[in-house]
Amino acid sequence: MKTLLSLKIAGVMTGLLLSLPALAQQSDSQSLIEKGQYLAVAGDCGACHTHSGGKEFAGGLAIKTPIGEIFSTNITPSKTAGIGNYTLEEFDNAVRKGVRKDGGNLYPAMPYTSYSKISDDDMKALYAYFMSAVPAVDAKGPETALPFPFNVRLSMAGWNLLFAGGKPFVQDSTKSPEWNRGAYLAEGLAHCSTCHTPRNPLMAEESDKSLAGASLGTWFAPNISSDPHAGIGSWTQQDLMDYLATGRAENGSQAGGPMLEAIDKSFSKLSPEDLKAIATYIKSVPAQSINATSEKLKGETSETSDISLMNGTAPEGAKLYASHCATCHQASGQGSNGLPALYNNAALRRPVADNAVMAILEGLIPSKGQAMPAFNDKLDDQQVATLVNYLFTTYGDPKVQTTPARVKALRQGGEPSPLLVLAKVGMIVGALLLLIIGWTVFRSRRKRR
């Protein structure tokens, strides 16, 4: 009996020992997938590759660019519509180099110039997540159809030679581990420079103006360098951490547009340690003095609006404010019940009025907290311009104003880019040069005869 019991125990022990490597491998694989999922959130992949009401990562979102709409692709592991047939190397080429499996070039609406900094180990984790944990969706979205010559993807090869080709992030041994982690995330996966750095006429980032602020066509991404006036040098580290986690900070800043989306879908889901690391790095970015705001700040509150409304002498802007804004922001702009005050509000201390216009047109709809409704179907271009100018004059920088024409352009997605015209002119000039060279060579050969 004892011998039989010993044999059973020995058999169980042997089975456990044999299964340990498999269990360990399964655990390692699951850890890799979970790491990849976190990295995909940090990279905000879902924001571009998931359209409203669509399945996650199935693509189809129309991304407005200065040269037309670019539709995001399906990056689920579907073998017919997504990236299910990609090897790790091909996945790496797409994410870090902007080259598809078929050799075609991606457009830099996909921030591969920033993603090039992702480490090899993190690329393996991302690949494991997308191939093993994301449900496959066998449906392709609309095809991108940009005007000539941008519809020829080979044209991006020349752009990549000039402006791409980045390498994985290299740690700075003179900085702390926290700073290096923040730099790795901010410069790479979080791709902060994609929005906050000005671009040259060829739409490449101007590296000497890193994080100095830039127009996105509609919304304006402000200067987030360490300059105390033009940037966020006066912010505390806690201000920045709170802003990234919630979309609001105690200094009167609240996120809108693409930044609000990035906070809702990415930054707010990062660990407190990573948010602190990003804040540590951003606070250290060299100061850039461009895109400065007004140094003058308003007082706390004013009774001007109330008095003018009572005696019937209110200007049109004040009347619009009373009709559409005062219920939430109060008659004197002091805010209440979690709704922001307008005095010293960051949206009214920008170098341009575009963000205030866009907030009124599109509203602010965070995933948590109070929402601001959209007024695009309630106010015409003249009314929006009048209201915004009143807001800046009363609560912000009176030197910053807008026009009905600008409101109309923003309502339609922004001013058209001169890039398409420049490209066509360049092609015509190039063709003429080739003709001149050809004719010169032809004449030269005829003379020799």
C-alpha positions as CSV (number, residue, x, y, z in Angstrom):
1,M,0.0,0.0,0.0
2,K,2.8,2.4,0.9
3,T,4.7,1.5,-2.3
4,L,1.6,2.3,-4.4
5,L,1.0,5.6,-2.6
6,S,4.7,6.5,-3.1
7,L,4.4,5.7,-6.8
8,K,1.4,8.0,-7.1
9,I,3.1,10.8,-5.3
10,A,6.2,10.4,-7.5
11,G,4.0,10.5,-10.6
12,V,2.3,13.7,-9.5
13,M,5.6,15.3,-8.7
14,T,7.0,14.2,-12.0
15,G,4.0,15.7,-13.8
16,L,4.3,19.0,-12.0
17,L,8.1,19.2,-12.7
18,L,7.4,18.5,-16.4
19,S,4.7,21.1,-16.6
20,L,6.7,23.9,-14.9
21,P,8.6,25.0,-18.1
22,A,5.3,25.1,-20.0
23,L,3.7,27.1,-17.2
24,A,6.6,29.5,-17.0
25,Q,6.6,30.0,-20.8
26,Q,2.9,30.7,-20.7
27,S,3.4,33.2,-17.9
28,D,6.2,34.9,-19.8
29,S,4.0,35.1,-23.0
30,Q,1.1,36.6,-21.0
31,S,3.4,39.1,-19.4
32,L,4.7,40.1,-22.8
33,I,1.2,40.6,-24.2
34,E,0.2,42.7,-21.2
35,K,3.3,44.8,-21.6
36,G,2.4,45.3,-25.3
37,Q,-1.1,46.3,-24.4
38,Y,0.2,49.0,-22.1
39,L,2.6,50.2,-24.7
40,A,-0.2,50.4,-27.3
41,V,-2.2,52.6,-24.9
42,A,1.0,54.8,-24.3
43,G,1.3,55.1,-28.1
44,D,-2.4,56.0,-28.4
45,C,-2.8,53.5,-31.3
46,G,-6.5,53.2,-30.8
47,A,-7.2,56.9,-31.3
48,C,-6.3,56.8,-35.0
49,H,-7.0,53.2,-35.8
50,T,-10.5,53.1,-34.4
51,H,-13.3,55.2,-36.0
52,S,-16.3,56.4,-34.0
53,G,-18.7,53.4,-33.5
54,G,-16.3,51.0,-35.1
55,K,-14.5,48.0,-33.8
56,E,-11.2,48.5,-32.0
57,F,-8.1,48.9,-34.2
58,A,-10.2,48.1,-37.4
59,G,-9.2,51.5,-39.0
60,G,-11.4,53.6,-41.2
61,L,-10.9,56.9,-39.3
62,A,-10.5,59.9,-41.6
63,I,-7.5,61.9,-40.5
64,K,-7.5,65.4,-41.9
65,T,-4.1,66.6,-43.2
66,P,-3.0,69.7,-45.2
67,I,-3.0,67.5,-48.4
68,G,-6.3,65.7,-47.9
69,E,-7.9,63.0,-45.9
70,I,-5.8,59.9,-44.9
71,F,-7.8,56.9,-43.7
72,S,-6.3,54.8,-41.0
73,T,-5.7,51.1,-41.7
74,N,-6.9,47.9,-40.0
75,I,-4.2,46.8,-37.6
76,T,-6.1,43.8,-36.2
77,P,-4.5,40.3,-36.8
78,S,-6.9,39.7,-39.7
79,K,-5.1,37.9,-42.5
80,T,-7.4,39.4,-45.2
81,A,-7.9,43.0,-44.0
82,G,-5.3,43.6,-41.3
83,I,-1.7,42.8,-40.4
84,G,-2.2,39.1,-39.6
85,N,0.4,38.1,-42.2
86,Y,3.0,40.4,-40.9
87,T,6.2,39.0,-39.5
88,L,7.8,40.7,-36.5
89,E,10.4,42.3,-38.9
90,E,7.6,43.5,-41.2
91,F,5.6,44.9,-38.3
92,D,8.8,46.6,-37.1
93,N,9.4,48.2,-40.5
94,A,5.8,49.6,-40.6
95,V,5.9,51.0,-37.1
96,R,9.5,52.4,-36.9
97,K,10.3,53.0,-40.6
98,G,6.9,53.7,-42.2
99,V,7.2,50.9,-44.8
100,R,4.3,48.4,-45.3
101,K,4.6,44.7,-45.9
102,D,4.2,45.2,-49.7
103,G,7.0,47.8,-49.6
104,G,4.7,50.8,-50.0
105,N,5.5,53.9,-47.9
106,L,3.2,55.0,-45.2
107,Y,2.3,58.7,-44.9
108,P,3.7,60.5,-41.8
109,A,0.2,61.0,-40.4
110,M,1.4,57.7,-38.9
111,P,4.1,59.1,-36.5
112,Y,6.8,56.6,-37.4
113,T,9.4,59.4,-37.1
114,S,8.7,59.3,-33.3
115,Y,8.0,55.6,-33.1
116,S,11.5,55.0,-34.5
117,K,12.7,55.5,-30.9
118,I,10.8,52.5,-29.6
119,S,13.2,49.8,-28.3
120,D,13.5,46.3,-29.8
121,D,12.1,44.7,-26.7
122,D,9.1,46.9,-26.7
123,M,8.5,46.2,-30.4
124,K,8.3,42.5,-29.6
125,A,5.8,43.2,-26.9
126,L,3.6,45.3,-29.2
127,Y,3.8,42.6,-31.8
128,A,2.8,39.9,-29.3
129,Y,-0.2,42.0,-28.2
130,F,-1.5,42.8,-31.6
131,M,-1.1,39.3,-32.9
132,S,-2.4,37.4,-29.9
133,A,-4.8,39.6,-27.9
134,V,-6.5,41.9,-30.4
135,P,-9.7,40.4,-32.0
136,A,-9.3,40.1,-35.8
137,V,-11.7,42.2,-37.9
138,D,-12.0,41.0,-41.5
139,A,-13.1,44.3,-42.9
140,K,-11.1,47.0,-44.8
141,G,-11.8,50.6,-44.4
142,P,-11.9,53.3,-47.2
143,E,-8.7,53.6,-49.3
144,T,-6.7,56.8,-49.0
145,A,-6.9,58.8,-52.3
146,L,-4.7,61.9,-52.1
147,P,-4.3,64.2,-55.1
148,F,-1.3,63.8,-57.4
149,P,1.6,63.7,-56.8
150,F,1.0,62.5,-53.2
151,N,-1.1,59.6,-54.3
152,V,2.2,58.1,-55.5
153,R,3.5,56.6,-52.3
154,L,7.0,56.3,-53.7
155,S,7.2,60.1,-53.3
156,M,7.4,59.5,-49.6
157,A,10.7,57.7,-50.0
158,G,12.4,61.0,-50.8
159,W,10.7,62.6,-47.8
160,N,12.0,59.8,-45.6
161,L,15.5,60.2,-46.8
162,L,15.4,63.8,-45.8
163,F,13.4,63.7,-42.5
164,A,13.1,60.1,-41.2
165,G,15.6,57.4,-40.3
166,G,15.5,57.8,-36.6
167,K,17.1,55.3,-34.2
168,P,15.9,53.6,-31.0
169,F,16.2,55.8,-27.9
170,V,19.6,55.9,-26.2
171,Q,19.6,56.7,-22.6
172,D,21.5,59.8,-21.3
173,S,23.9,58.5,-18.6
174,T,24.0,62.0,-17.1
175,K,20.3,62.0,-16.4
176,S,18.2,60.1,-13.8
177,P,16.4,56.9,-14.7
178,E,13.1,58.8,-14.2
179,W,14.2,61.5,-16.7
180,N,15.2,58.8,-19.2
181,R,11.9,57.0,-18.9
182,G,10.1,60.3,-19.4
183,A,12.2,61.2,-22.5
184,Y,11.7,57.7,-24.0
185,L,7.9,58.0,-23.6
186,A,7.5,61.6,-24.6
187,E,9.8,61.5,-27.6
188,G,8.7,58.0,-28.8
189,L,5.4,56.4,-28.0
190,A,3.6,59.5,-26.8
191,H,4.9,61.4,-29.8
192,C,4.5,64.8,-28.2
193,S,6.5,66.6,-30.9
194,T,4.1,65.4,-33.6
195,C,1.6,68.1,-32.5
196,H,3.6,70.6,-30.5
197,T,6.6,71.2,-32.8
198,P,6.3,73.6,-35.8
199,R,6.7,72.1,-39.2
200,N,8.6,73.4,-42.3
201,P,6.9,73.9,-45.8
202,L,7.5,70.1,-46.4
203,M,5.6,69.2,-43.3
204,A,8.6,68.0,-41.4
205,E,9.2,68.9,-37.8
206,E,11.6,71.8,-37.1
207,S,13.9,70.2,-34.6
208,D,15.4,73.4,-33.5
209,K,11.9,74.5,-32.3
210,S,11.0,71.4,-30.4
211,L,7.7,71.7,-28.5
212,A,7.4,75.4,-29.3
213,G,3.8,75.1,-30.4
214,A,2.1,74.6,-33.7
215,S,-1.2,74.9,-35.5
216,L,-2.9,71.6,-36.4
217,G,-5.0,73.2,-39.0
218,T,-7.9,73.8,-36.6
219,W,-6.7,73.4,-33.0
220,F,-3.5,75.0,-31.8
221,A,-1.1,72.9,-29.9
222,P,0.6,75.3,-27.5
223,N,4.2,75.8,-26.6
224,I,5.1,73.2,-23.9
225,S,8.7,74.0,-23.5
226,S,10.2,75.2,-20.2
227,D,9.9,78.9,-21.1
228,P,8.1,80.4,-18.1
229,H,6.0,82.8,-20.3
230,A,5.6,81.3,-23.8
231,G,5.7,77.7,-22.5
232,I,4.8,75.9,-19.2
233,G,7.9,76.8,-17.3
234,S,5.7,78.3,-14.5
235,W,3.8,75.0,-14.1
236,T,4.7,72.8,-11.2
237,Q,5.4,69.1,-11.8
238,Q,2.1,68.3,-10.0
239,D,0.2,70.7,-12.4
240,L,1.5,68.8,-15.4
241,M,0.8,65.4,-13.8
242,D,-2.8,66.4,-13.0
243,Y,-3.3,67.8,-16.5
244,L,-2.1,64.6,-18.1
245,A,-4.2,62.4,-15.8
246,T,-7.4,64.4,-15.9
247,G,-7.2,67.1,-18.6
248,R,-7.3,69.8,-16.0
249,A,-4.8,71.7,-13.8
250,E,-5.3,74.2,-11.0
251,N,-3.6,76.9,-13.1
252,G,-6.7,77.3,-15.3
253,S,-5.8,74.9,-18.0
254,Q,-8.2,72.3,-19.5
255,A,-7.6,70.1,-22.5
256,G,-9.7,70.2,-25.7
257,G,-9.6,68.7,-29.2
258,P,-6.8,66.2,-30.0
259,M,-5.2,66.7,-26.5
260,L,-8.4,65.8,-24.7
261,E,-8.6,62.7,-26.8
262,A,-5.0,61.8,-26.0
263,I,-5.7,62.2,-22.3
264,D,-8.9,60.2,-22.3
265,K,-7.5,57.3,-24.3
266,S,-3.8,57.3,-23.4
267,F,-2.3,59.5,-20.7
268,S,-5.0,59.0,-18.1
269,K,-4.4,55.3,-18.4
270,L,-0.7,55.4,-17.7
271,S,0.8,54.6,-14.3
272,P,1.5,57.5,-11.9
273,E,5.2,56.7,-12.2
274,D,5.2,57.1,-16.0
275,L,3.2,60.4,-15.7
276,K,5.8,61.7,-13.2
277,A,8.6,60.6,-15.6
278,I,7.0,62.4,-18.5
279,A,6.4,65.5,-16.4
280,T,10.1,65.4,-15.3
281,Y,11.3,65.3,-18.9
282,I,8.9,67.9,-20.3
283,K,9.8,70.3,-17.5
284,S,13.5,70.0,-18.7
285,V,12.9,70.7,-22.4
286,P,14.9,73.8,-23.4
287,A,12.9,77.0,-23.4
288,Q,11.4,78.3,-26.7
289,S,10.2,81.8,-26.6
290,I,7.9,81.7,-29.7
291,N,4.1,81.5,-29.6
292,A,4.1,83.6,-26.4
293,T,0.9,84.6,-24.7
294,S,0.0,87.9,-23.0
295,E,1.7,88.6,-19.7
296,K,-1.2,90.6,-18.5
297,L,-3.7,88.7,-16.3
298,K,-7.2,89.8,-15.5
299,G,-8.5,90.3,-12.0
300,E,-10.7,87.8,-10.2
301,T,-14.2,88.8,-11.3
302,S,-16.0,91.8,-12.7
303,E,-19.6,93.1,-12.4
304,T,-19.3,94.9,-15.8
305,S,-21.3,92.2,-17.7
306,D,-24.1,92.1,-15.1
307,I,-24.5,95.9,-15.0
308,S,-24.5,96.3,-18.8
309,L,-27.1,93.5,-19.1
310,M,-29.3,95.2,-16.4
311,N,-29.3,98.6,-18.1
312,G,-29.8,97.2,-21.6
313,T,-26.5,98.6,-23.0
314,A,-24.7,95.3,-23.4
315,P,-22.7,94.8,-26.6
316,E,-23.6,92.0,-28.9
317,G,-20.8,89.8,-27.4
318,A,-22.1,90.2,-23.9
319,K,-25.6,89.3,-25.1
320,L,-24.3,86.1,-26.8
321,Y,-22.4,85.3,-23.6
322,A,-25.5,85.7,-21.4
323,S,-27.6,83.5,-23.8
324,H,-25.1,80.7,-24.3
325,C,-22.4,80.7,-21.7
326,A,-23.5,82.4,-18.4
327,T,-25.6,79.5,-17.2
328,C,-22.5,77.4,-16.7
329,H,-19.7,79.9,-16.4
330,Q,-21.8,82.4,-14.4
331,A,-22.6,86.0,-15.4
332,S,-19.2,87.3,-14.3
333,G,-17.2,84.3,-15.6
334,Q,-16.2,82.9,-12.3
335,G,-17.4,79.4,-13.0
336,S,-19.0,77.0,-10.5
337,N,-19.7,73.4,-9.6
338,G,-16.5,72.1,-11.3
339,L,-17.0,74.3,-14.4
340,P,-13.9,76.4,-15.1
341,A,-13.6,80.1,-14.5
342,L,-12.9,82.2,-17.6
343,Y,-10.7,84.7,-15.8
344,N,-7.0,83.6,-16.4
345,N,-8.3,80.6,-18.3
346,A,-5.5,79.2,-20.5
347,A,-7.8,79.0,-23.6
348,L,-8.1,82.8,-23.5
349,R,-4.3,83.3,-23.1
350,R,-3.2,81.7,-26.4
351,P,-1.4,83.6,-29.2
352,V,-4.4,82.8,-31.5
353,A,-8.1,82.4,-30.8
354,D,-8.5,79.1,-32.7
355,N,-8.9,76.9,-29.6
356,A,-11.6,79.1,-28.2
357,V,-13.4,79.0,-31.6
358,M,-13.0,75.2,-31.8
359,A,-14.3,74.7,-28.3
360,I,-17.4,76.6,-29.1
361,L,-17.9,74.9,-32.4
362,E,-17.1,71.3,-31.3
363,G,-17.6,71.4,-27.6
364,L,-15.5,69.6,-25.0
365,I,-16.7,66.0,-24.3
366,P,-14.3,64.3,-21.8
367,S,-14.8,60.7,-20.8
368,K,-15.3,61.8,-17.2
369,G,-16.5,65.0,-15.7
370,Q,-18.4,68.0,-17.0
371,A,-18.9,68.4,-20.7
372,M,-19.3,71.5,-22.8
373,P,-21.9,71.3,-25.6
374,A,-21.1,72.1,-29.2
375,F,-22.6,75.3,-30.7
376,N,-21.7,74.8,-34.4
377,D,-25.4,74.4,-35.3
378,K,-26.6,77.2,-33.1
379,L,-24.2,80.1,-33.9
380,D,-23.2,81.4,-37.3
381,D,-19.6,82.5,-38.2
382,Q,-20.2,86.1,-37.3
383,Q,-21.8,85.2,-33.9
384,V,-18.9,82.9,-33.0
385,A,-16.4,85.6,-33.9
386,T,-18.2,88.2,-31.9
387,L,-18.5,85.9,-28.8
388,V,-14.9,84.8,-28.9
389,N,-13.7,88.4,-29.3
390,Y,-15.8,89.4,-26.3
391,L,-14.3,86.5,-24.3
392,F,-10.7,87.5,-25.0
393,T,-11.4,91.2,-24.4
394,T,-13.3,90.6,-21.1
395,Y,-11.4,87.7,-19.6
396,G,-8.2,87.1,-21.5
397,D,-5.8,88.8,-23.9
398,P,-7.7,91.6,-25.7
399,K,-4.9,91.8,-28.3
400,V,-6.0,88.4,-29.6
401,Q,-9.1,88.5,-31.9
402,T,-10.6,86.4,-34.6
403,T,-12.8,87.1,-37.7
404,P,-15.9,85.5,-39.3
405,A,-13.7,84.4,-42.2
406,R,-11.3,82.5,-39.8
407,V,-14.3,80.9,-38.0
408,K,-15.6,79.7,-41.4
409,A,-12.2,78.2,-42.3
410,L,-12.0,76.4,-38.9
411,R,-15.5,75.2,-39.3
412,Q,-14.5,73.6,-42.7
413,G,-11.3,72.0,-41.3
414,G,-8.7,74.8,-41.6
415,E,-7.1,76.8,-44.3
416,P,-6.0,74.8,-47.4
417,S,-2.3,74.0,-47.4
418,P,0.0,75.6,-50.1
419,L,1.9,72.3,-50.1
420,L,-0.1,70.8,-53.0
421,V,0.5,73.9,-55.1
422,L,4.2,73.9,-54.2
423,A,4.5,70.3,-55.2
424,K,2.9,70.9,-58.6
425,V,4.9,74.0,-59.2
426,G,8.0,72.0,-58.3
427,M,7.1,69.3,-60.7
428,I,6.5,71.8,-63.5
429,V,9.9,73.5,-62.8
430,G,11.6,70.1,-62.7
431,A,10.0,69.1,-66.0
432,L,11.1,72.3,-67.6
433,L,14.6,71.9,-66.3
434,L,14.7,68.4,-67.8
435,L,13.5,69.7,-71.1
436,I,16.1,72.5,-71.1
437,I,18.8,70.0,-70.2
438,G,17.6,67.6,-72.9
439,W,17.4,70.3,-75.5
440,T,20.9,71.5,-74.6
441,V,22.4,68.0,-74.9
442,F,20.6,67.5,-78.2
443,R,21.9,70.8,-79.6
444,S,25.4,70.0,-78.4
445,R,25.4,66.7,-80.2
446,R,24.1,68.2,-83.4
447,K,26.9,70.8,-83.4
448,R,29.5,68.0,-83.0
449,R,28.3,66.4,-86.2
